[in-house]
Amino acid sequence: MLVELRKVIPSFLRRVDVADRGGAWSDYLSGVRAETEELVDSLFGRTPVDGVAEVELVDFDPDAEDKLLTAVCYPHAHVGERQLADLVAGLSQEQRAALLTAAVGERANRRHRPGRSFERCDYRFDILSDYGAFRDLQRHRMLTIDWQRLTPNHGFVRPELVEESGAGDLFNESMERSAELFDLLRPDFDQQAQYAVAMAYRLRYSMQFNAREAMHLIELRSSPQGHPSYRRVALEMHRLIRDTAGHRAIAAAMTHVTHEAPELERLDAERRIASRRTT
């Protein structure tokens, strides 16, 4: 891979295999990972796993909406941020609502997103979803995401359509074969054994992002074209921001969240594509 990439982007890869540059960096990263993994396992490896919700909001700022409104005002004001925050704290509910309405504007579609003020507050979620949903959500870049090792130990998700089709037993058999192969490989190939785990098995991961990215991710991943597994995660994130964090104004600004579950996620989109091909 390195040989081929150097034909295209050589300047970006000049130090990759230099012993005291890329080599030293790789050794450092692998050493930190191995030592941390061993210590964490010695501390918590035998701890029983509690039952948890699929999506849990584990951290948020109770003062997020005040801070967001301060950030809305900052580029248009002439006072310092600390003084501005005190002034915002004294606003009436009507004034606060007017400020947020002005900052959000008329969003004709989900690509119309408010500015940098929505980057002032963050949310951190702990998620236990199937691996396929994780791989789609992992593609987002304006956030911090970290994940635990992929194993069959958290069980798997069987879609309702599989059950309705009468293929439930066949599906379960496939999952069992995947788990058996993982167990067979793991003693000799500890990391590589993860490739044997089917995408329906569940993975635990954390996602942390600001309200602007939340708007992008939740609106995009709740769209009718989305897969039910990550649509469910996105909609639960929206509910937790609204109800658990109590940030109802921020949640309300996400006007293009789709709550209605489509019968077949991509059917309408595929029909539109087919229609364009025939015209």
C-alpha positions as CSV (number, residue, x, y, z in Angstrom):
1,M,0.0,0.0,0.0
2,L,2.8,2.4,0.9
3,V,4.6,1.7,-2.4
4,E,1.4,2.5,-4.4
5,L,0.5,5.6,-2.4
6,R,3.9,7.0,-2.8
7,K,3.2,7.2,-6.5
8,V,0.4,9.6,-5.9
9,I,1.1,11.5,-2.6
10,P,4.9,11.0,-1.9
11,S,5.4,14.1,0.1
12,F,2.8,13.1,2.6
13,L,4.4,9.8,3.2
14,R,8.1,10.7,3.3
15,R,8.5,9.9,7.0
16,V,6.2,6.9,7.4
17,D,8.9,4.2,7.4
18,V,11.8,6.4,8.7
19,A,12.9,4.7,12.0
20,D,13.2,7.8,14.1
21,R,10.0,9.4,12.7
22,G,7.1,7.2,11.6
23,G,8.6,4.1,13.2
24,A,9.1,5.8,16.5
25,W,5.6,7.2,16.4
26,S,4.1,3.8,15.7
27,D,6.1,2.2,18.5
28,Y,4.9,4.9,20.9
29,L,1.2,4.5,20.0
30,S,1.3,0.7,20.2
31,G,3.2,0.8,23.5
32,V,0.7,3.2,25.1
33,R,-2.2,1.1,23.8
34,A,-0.9,-2.2,25.1
35,E,0.1,-0.8,28.6
36,T,-3.2,1.0,29.0
37,E,-5.2,-2.0,27.9
38,E,-3.4,-4.3,30.3
39,L,-3.9,-1.9,33.2
40,V,-7.6,-1.3,32.5
41,D,-8.2,-5.0,32.2
42,S,-6.5,-5.6,35.6
43,L,-8.7,-2.9,37.2
44,F,-12.1,-3.6,35.6
45,G,-11.8,-6.8,33.5
46,R,-14.0,-8.9,35.8
47,T,-16.6,-6.2,36.4
48,P,-20.2,-7.4,35.6
49,V,-21.8,-5.4,32.8
50,D,-24.9,-3.4,33.7
51,G,-27.9,-3.3,31.4
52,V,-28.0,0.0,29.6
53,A,-30.2,1.9,27.1
54,E,-29.1,1.8,23.5
55,V,-28.3,5.5,23.7
56,E,-27.4,7.4,26.9
57,L,-26.6,11.1,27.2
58,V,-23.7,10.9,29.7
59,D,-22.5,14.5,29.7
60,F,-23.8,17.9,28.8
61,D,-23.6,21.6,30.0
62,P,-26.6,22.7,32.0
63,D,-25.8,26.3,31.0
64,A,-25.5,25.5,27.3
65,E,-28.3,27.7,26.1
66,D,-27.0,30.7,28.0
67,K,-23.6,30.2,26.5
68,L,-25.0,29.7,23.0
69,L,-26.9,33.0,23.2
70,T,-23.8,34.7,24.4
71,A,-21.9,33.3,21.4
72,V,-24.8,34.5,19.2
73,C,-24.4,38.0,20.4
74,Y,-20.6,38.2,20.6
75,P,-19.6,39.1,17.0
76,H,-22.3,41.8,16.9
77,A,-21.5,43.3,20.3
78,H,-18.7,45.6,21.6
79,V,-18.3,44.4,25.1
80,G,-16.2,41.5,26.5
81,E,-17.6,38.0,26.7
82,R,-17.8,37.8,30.5
83,Q,-19.8,41.1,30.6
84,L,-21.9,39.9,27.7
85,A,-22.8,36.6,29.5
86,D,-24.0,38.6,32.5
87,L,-26.2,40.7,30.2
88,V,-27.6,37.6,28.4
89,A,-28.5,36.1,31.8
90,G,-30.7,39.1,32.5
91,L,-32.8,38.8,29.4
92,S,-36.5,37.9,29.4
93,Q,-37.7,34.7,27.9
94,E,-39.2,36.7,25.0
95,Q,-35.8,38.3,24.3
96,R,-34.0,35.0,24.5
97,A,-36.4,33.4,22.1
98,A,-36.1,36.3,19.7
99,L,-32.3,36.0,19.7
100,L,-32.3,32.3,19.0
101,T,-34.9,32.7,16.3
102,A,-32.8,35.3,14.6
103,A,-29.7,33.1,14.9
104,V,-31.4,30.1,13.4
105,G,-33.3,31.9,10.7
106,E,-35.6,30.3,8.1
107,R,-34.1,26.9,7.4
108,A,-35.4,25.9,3.9
109,N,-33.6,22.6,4.1
110,R,-31.2,20.7,6.4
111,R,-28.2,22.2,4.7
112,H,-29.1,25.6,6.1
113,R,-27.4,25.5,9.4
114,P,-26.8,28.3,11.9
115,G,-23.3,29.6,12.5
116,R,-20.4,29.1,14.9
117,S,-22.4,30.0,18.0
118,F,-23.9,26.5,18.0
119,E,-20.4,25.1,18.5
120,R,-20.4,26.6,22.0
121,C,-22.0,23.6,23.7
122,D,-21.2,19.9,23.6
123,Y,-23.0,16.6,24.2
124,R,-21.5,13.2,24.9
125,F,-23.4,10.0,24.2
126,D,-22.7,6.4,25.2
127,I,-24.1,4.1,22.5
128,L,-24.7,0.3,22.2
129,S,-25.9,-0.3,18.7
130,D,-25.2,-2.9,16.0
131,Y,-21.9,-2.6,14.2
132,G,-23.4,-1.6,10.9
133,A,-25.0,1.5,12.4
134,F,-21.6,2.4,14.1
135,R,-19.8,2.2,10.7
136,D,-22.2,4.7,9.3
137,L,-22.1,7.1,12.3
138,Q,-18.3,6.7,12.4
139,R,-18.0,8.4,9.0
140,H,-18.9,11.8,10.6
141,R,-15.7,13.9,11.2
142,M,-16.7,17.0,13.2
143,L,-16.8,15.1,16.5
144,T,-14.8,12.8,18.8
145,I,-15.7,9.2,18.6
146,D,-14.1,6.2,20.4
147,W,-15.1,2.6,20.5
148,Q,-14.5,-0.6,22.4
149,R,-13.4,-3.9,20.9
150,L,-15.8,-5.6,18.6
151,T,-16.9,-9.0,20.1
152,P,-20.1,-11.1,20.1
153,N,-20.5,-10.5,23.8
154,H,-23.1,-7.8,23.6
155,G,-25.5,-9.8,21.5
156,F,-26.9,-9.0,18.1
157,V,-29.8,-7.1,16.6
158,R,-32.2,-9.1,14.4
159,P,-34.3,-6.8,12.1
160,E,-38.0,-7.3,12.2
161,L,-38.1,-7.9,8.5
162,V,-35.9,-11.0,8.9
163,E,-38.4,-12.4,11.4
164,E,-41.4,-11.5,9.2
165,S,-39.7,-13.2,6.2
166,G,-39.4,-16.5,8.1
167,A,-35.6,-16.4,8.0
168,G,-35.1,-15.9,11.8
169,D,-33.6,-19.3,12.4
170,L,-31.2,-19.0,9.5
171,F,-30.2,-15.6,10.7
172,N,-29.5,-16.9,14.3
173,E,-27.5,-19.7,12.8
174,S,-25.3,-17.3,10.9
175,M,-24.7,-15.2,14.1
176,E,-23.8,-18.3,16.0
177,R,-21.3,-19.3,13.3
178,S,-19.8,-15.8,13.4
179,A,-19.4,-16.0,17.2
180,E,-17.8,-19.5,17.0
181,L,-15.3,-18.3,14.4
182,F,-14.4,-15.4,16.7
183,D,-13.8,-17.7,19.6
184,L,-11.7,-20.0,17.5
185,L,-9.5,-17.2,16.1
186,R,-9.1,-15.1,19.3
187,P,-6.4,-17.1,21.1
188,D,-3.9,-16.8,18.2
189,F,-5.2,-13.7,16.5
190,D,-6.5,-11.4,19.2
191,Q,-7.1,-8.3,17.1
192,Q,-7.8,-10.0,13.7
193,A,-10.6,-12.0,15.3
194,Q,-12.8,-9.0,15.1
195,Y,-13.1,-9.5,11.3
196,A,-15.1,-12.6,12.0
197,V,-17.8,-10.7,13.9
198,A,-21.0,-10.1,11.8
199,M,-22.2,-6.6,11.5
200,A,-25.5,-7.3,13.3
201,Y,-23.5,-7.8,16.6
202,R,-23.6,-4.8,18.9
203,L,-20.7,-2.5,19.7
204,R,-20.3,0.0,22.5
205,Y,-18.9,3.4,21.5
206,S,-19.0,7.1,22.6
207,M,-19.7,10.1,20.5
208,Q,-19.0,13.7,21.6
209,F,-20.0,16.7,19.4
210,N,-21.2,20.3,19.6
211,A,-24.8,21.4,18.9
212,R,-24.0,22.4,15.3
213,E,-22.7,19.0,14.5
214,A,-25.7,17.5,16.4
215,M,-28.0,19.3,14.0
216,H,-26.1,18.0,11.0
217,L,-25.8,14.4,12.2
218,I,-29.3,14.0,13.7
219,E,-31.1,15.6,10.7
220,L,-29.1,13.6,8.2
221,R,-29.3,10.3,10.0
222,S,-33.0,10.5,10.8
223,S,-33.9,11.1,7.1
224,P,-36.3,8.6,5.5
225,Q,-33.4,7.1,3.4
226,G,-31.6,6.1,6.5
227,H,-31.2,2.6,7.9
228,P,-33.6,1.9,10.9
229,S,-30.7,1.1,13.2
230,Y,-29.0,4.4,13.0
231,R,-32.3,6.3,12.5
232,R,-33.2,5.0,16.0
233,V,-29.9,6.2,17.4
234,A,-30.3,9.7,15.9
235,L,-33.9,10.1,17.1
236,E,-33.0,9.1,20.6
237,M,-30.1,11.6,20.6
238,H,-32.6,14.3,19.7
239,R,-35.0,13.3,22.4
240,L,-32.2,13.2,25.0
241,I,-31.0,16.7,24.1
242,R,-34.6,17.9,24.4
243,D,-35.8,16.0,27.5
244,T,-32.7,14.9,29.5
245,A,-30.5,17.9,28.9
246,G,-33.6,20.2,28.8
247,H,-32.2,22.1,25.8
248,R,-35.6,22.4,24.2
249,A,-34.7,25.5,22.2
250,I,-31.6,23.8,20.7
251,A,-33.7,20.7,19.9
252,A,-36.4,22.8,18.4
253,A,-33.9,24.4,16.0
254,M,-33.4,21.0,14.4
255,T,-36.4,21.5,12.2
256,H,-35.5,18.9,9.6
257,V,-35.5,15.9,12.0
258,T,-37.8,13.2,10.6
259,H,-39.7,11.3,13.2
260,E,-42.0,9.3,10.9
261,A,-40.6,5.9,10.2
262,P,-40.9,5.0,6.5
263,E,-42.1,1.6,5.4
264,L,-39.1,0.9,3.2
265,E,-36.3,3.3,3.9
266,R,-34.8,3.9,0.4
267,L,-37.9,3.0,-1.7
268,D,-38.9,6.6,-2.5
269,A,-35.3,7.6,-3.2
270,E,-34.9,4.7,-5.6
271,R,-38.1,5.5,-7.3
272,R,-36.9,9.1,-7.9
273,I,-33.6,7.8,-9.4
274,A,-35.5,5.4,-11.6
275,S,-37.8,8.1,-12.8
276,R,-34.9,10.4,-13.8
277,R,-33.3,7.5,-15.8
278,T,-36.4,7.1,-17.9
279,T,-37.0,10.8,-18.6
